[in-house]
Amino acid sequence: MGLFNNHEKKVIAELCKKSEDISNDISKEIHELLDELKTDYEENKVVLKEFTDFVSELETKLSPQDLEKLHSFSSRLYKVKRCAKKGVEAMRELARDQKKATSETIREYQEYLYA
């Protein structure tokens, strides 16, 4: 005799399906957000290079104090770019981890069903 009767197997199968659907919805949303974030990042990643080029053009025209402020601003802008890149990488990891968790959960449900 199996560990579960037919009713319990049906309930577990329904839970498995519901969990899979929820996980797939979450994965889909994560992937959509990741695509959007990557697109935005790719469109804007050249801004720092353009800004650095612009700063180079202005260096001879600015006072030392203004030049220092501009270099400070450039440095902070570079940090923003790094944060954006880390955000894209974190979202990519989240997508991978969600997919892995979904697969593991479904596998565990199936182990219970067919035990």
Buried (B, 14 or more C-beta within 10 A) or exposed (E): EEEBEEEEBEEBBEBBEEBBEEBEEBBEEBBEEBEEBBEEBEEEEEEBEEBEEEBEEEEEEBEEEEBEEBEEEBEEBEEEBEEBEEBBEEBBEBBEEBBEEBEEBBEEBEEBBEE
